[in-house]
Amino acid sequence: MKKDKTRFTADRRMFLKGFAVAGGAATITAVSATGLVDLDTKAQAAADTAEKPASKGYHESQHIKDYYRVLRS
């Protein structure tokens, strides 16, 4: 009976070790990928702001005025 318990404990330890290694590898991959994505995002944001003119902000166009008028009715 003791032999079965030892085998169960060893299997459990191997599973937990594997789980810890896989978690560490996933963390390293996520951290590495975050740096790459961050660089791409910054470059894309800089390109987007260079191409687009500054926004005028909120303004009431004719279709917005018509929408407000319908809501009041």
QUIRA-V381798 format. One line per field, one symbol per residue. ss: DSSP state (2 for helix, 1 for strand, 0 for the rest). psi: psi as a letter, one per 20 degrees, with the letter a starting at -180 (. if undefined). burial: I if it has 16 or more other C-alpha atoms within 10 Angstrom, else O. Layout:
ss=???
psi=???
burial=???
//
This chain:
ss=0222222222222222222222222222222222222222222222222220000000000222222222220
psi=hhghhgggggggghghghggghggghgggggghghghgggggggghhghhhprpqiapqorghgggggghhh.
burial=OOOOOOOOOOOOOOOOOOOOOOOOOOOOOOOOOOOOOOOOOOOOOOOOOOOOOOOOOOOOOOOOOOOOOOOOO
//
